[in-house]
Amino acid sequence: MKSRTKAAGVRTAGAAALLVAFLAGCGGSTKLVRSWTTPDFKAGTVKKVFVLGVAQDQGLRREYEDNFVATLAKRGFGAGAGYSVFPDLEQIHKDRAGAAIRMDGYSHVLVTRVVNIEERETYVSPSTVSVGVGYGGYPGWYGGWYPYMSTGYGYVTSPGYVTVSKVVTLETNLYDVQSEKLVWSGMTETWVDGSSDKQIGKVIETVVWDLRAKGVL
């Protein structure tokens, strides 16, 4: 198959609304396209993570943050959902927010947002399939020209076609609370085509897998 890409031109300015659209209708595949970890990261420093999903829809934001918190808890890490402290992301004051997070004992803050949405066209080549006439053993195809010729009527060729899928790119960053420095960053790419709950789980699993692989968790 051959793939062609069309940039949609929708980027950071609409990140909150885009995450809502992503979480509301995704069920396709998710893959990690890149990740980075600070060279001076010290293993074992991540103790309690404050999770923030950038979205306007509170229900979807809660679903994402709660799922991430639950996933971290299963692996023995303390975690908290951002919506429980900051229900309105647009009203967050940096200094007061930082003080509140430190007071609650969080060691790190994890933020997920949409960075791009684009449509991708995939060309599916023509294919030929049997509709019932096949090899039946000797004499079969080898018993004469007519039996062999007649098998040609038992095959159908479907024309090639193009499918268009929406691909959403999410960036997730992990910051140290005390230094406010970025310690890990990952970008995931998702093909949109189904339900939200399954896709949220796939994104989180992909991110957590890399965090563990890099020794961050």
C-alpha positions in Angstrom: 0.0 0.0 0.0 1.1 3.6 -0.7 0.4 6.4 1.7 -0.1 10.1 1.0 -0.5 12.9 3.6 -2.5 16.1 3.7 -1.8 18.5 6.6 -5.0 19.9 8.1 -3.5 23.0 9.4 -5.1 22.7 12.8 -2.5 23.0 15.5 -1.8 24.2 19.0 -4.3 27.1 19.1 -7.2 24.7 19.2 -5.5 22.0 21.3 -8.3 21.8 24.0 -11.1 21.4 21.5 -9.0 18.9 19.4 -8.4 16.7 22.4 -12.2 16.6 22.9 -12.7 15.4 19.3 -9.9 12.9 19.7 -11.2 11.3 22.9 -14.8 11.3 21.6 -14.2 9.2 18.6 -11.1 7.0 18.5 -10.6 3.3 18.3 -7.8 2.8 15.8 -4.1 2.0 16.3 -1.7 4.1 18.4 2.0 4.2 18.1 4.8 6.1 19.7 6.6 8.3 17.0 9.3 9.7 19.3 10.4 10.1 22.9 13.1 11.9 24.8 14.5 11.7 28.3 16.8 14.2 30.0 20.3 12.7 30.2 20.6 13.6 33.9 17.4 11.9 35.0 17.8 10.1 38.3 15.9 6.8 38.5 13.5 6.4 41.4 12.7 10.2 41.7 9.2 9.8 40.4 7.0 9.2 43.4 3.6 10.9 42.9 2.3 12.3 39.6 -0.2 15.0 39.0 -2.0 14.2 35.7 -3.4 16.9 33.4 -5.3 16.3 30.1 -5.9 19.5 28.1 -9.5 19.4 27.1 -12.6 21.6 27.4 -15.1 18.7 27.9 -14.9 17.9 31.6 -16.4 14.4 31.1 -13.7 13.4 28.6 -11.0 15.1 30.5 -12.0 13.2 33.7 -12.0 9.9 31.8 -8.5 10.5 30.5 -7.0 11.7 33.8 -8.8 9.0 35.9 -7.6 6.2 33.6 -4.0 7.5 33.7 -4.2 7.8 37.5 -5.5 4.2 37.8 -2.8 2.9 35.5 -0.1 4.5 37.6 -1.6 3.3 40.8 -1.6 -0.3 39.6 2.2 0.1 39.1 2.7 1.4 42.6 2.9 5.1 42.0 0.9 7.8 43.7 -1.1 9.9 41.3 -3.9 12.5 41.2 -6.3 13.8 38.6 -5.9 17.5 37.7 -9.6 18.2 37.4 -10.1 17.6 41.1 -7.8 20.5 41.9 -8.1 22.7 38.8 -11.5 22.1 37.2 -11.0 25.1 34.8 -7.6 25.0 33.1 -8.0 28.5 31.8 -8.1 29.9 35.3 -4.9 28.3 36.6 -2.4 30.7 38.1 1.1 29.3 37.7 2.5 30.3 41.1 -0.5 29.3 43.1 -0.9 26.1 41.1 2.7 25.2 41.7 2.4 25.8 45.4 -0.7 23.6 45.6 0.9 20.8 43.8 4.0 20.9 46.0 1.9 21.1 49.1 0.1 17.9 48.1 3.5 16.1 47.8 3.6 15.6 44.0 7.0 15.0 42.6 6.1 15.4 38.9 3.4 16.8 36.6 2.3 15.0 33.5 0.5 17.0 30.7 -1.1 15.7 27.6 -2.3 17.9 24.7 -3.1 17.7 21.0 -0.4 19.1 18.7 -1.8 18.1 15.3 -4.7 16.6 13.3 -4.4 15.6 9.7 -6.1 13.4 7.1 -4.2 10.6 5.4 -5.1 8.9 2.2 -4.2 5.2 1.9 -4.3 3.6 -1.5 -5.4 -0.1 -1.5 -4.2 -2.0 -4.6 -6.6 -4.0 -6.8 -7.0 -7.6 -5.7 -8.3 -10.8 -7.3 -10.3 -13.4 -5.3 -11.8 -16.8 -6.0 -15.6 -17.0 -5.9 -15.8 -20.8 -5.7 -13.9 -22.5 -8.5 -10.6 -23.8 -7.3 -8.1 -26.6 -7.7 -9.9 -29.9 -7.3 -7.0 -32.3 -7.9 -6.2 -34.4 -10.9 -7.6 -34.3 -13.6 -9.0 -30.9 -12.6 -7.0 -28.1 -14.3 -4.8 -30.7 -15.9 -7.6 -32.7 -17.5 -8.0 -30.5 -20.6 -8.2 -27.0 -21.9 -11.9 -26.5 -21.1 -11.8 -27.2 -17.4 -8.7 -25.0 -17.0 -10.3 -22.2 -19.1 -13.5 -22.3 -17.1 -11.7 -21.6 -13.8 -11.2 -18.0 -15.1 -14.9 -17.4 -14.7 -14.6 -18.2 -11.0 -12.4 -15.2 -10.1 -13.4 -11.6 -9.5 -11.0 -8.6 -9.5 -11.9 -5.7 -7.3 -10.6 -2.2 -8.3 -8.2 -0.3 -6.2 -9.6 2.4 -3.9 -8.5 5.2 -1.5 -9.5 5.4 2.1 -9.2 8.6 4.2 -8.4 8.4 7.9 -8.0 11.1 10.5 -4.7 10.9 12.4 -4.3 12.7 15.7 -0.9 13.5 17.3 -0.7 13.9 21.0 2.3 15.1 23.0 2.8 14.1 26.6 5.4 15.8 28.8 6.6 14.9 32.3 8.0 17.8 34.5 9.9 17.7 37.8 7.8 19.8 40.3 10.8 21.2 42.2 13.0 22.3 39.2 10.1 22.6 36.8 12.4 21.0 34.2 11.1 18.7 31.5 12.4 15.1 32.2 10.5 13.1 29.6 8.6 13.9 26.4 6.7 11.5 24.1 4.6 11.9 21.0 1.9 9.4 20.0 0.1 9.0 16.7 -3.4 7.6 16.6 -5.6 6.6 13.6 -9.2 7.6 14.5 -11.9 5.1 13.8 -13.8 4.0 16.9 -14.7 4.3 20.6 -13.1 6.6 23.1 -12.6 4.3 26.1 -10.4 1.8 24.2 -8.4 4.5 22.6 -7.7 6.3 25.8 -6.3 3.1 27.2 -4.1 2.5 24.2 -2.6 6.0 24.4 -1.9 5.6 28.1 -0.4 2.1 27.7 1.9 3.4 25.0 3.1 6.3 27.0 3.6 4.2 30.2 5.4 1.5 28.3 8.0 4.0 27.1 8.3 5.6 30.5 9.1 2.2 31.9 11.4 1.3 29.1 13.4 4.6 29.6 13.6 3.9 33.4 11.5 6.9 34.3 8.8 4.8 36.0 
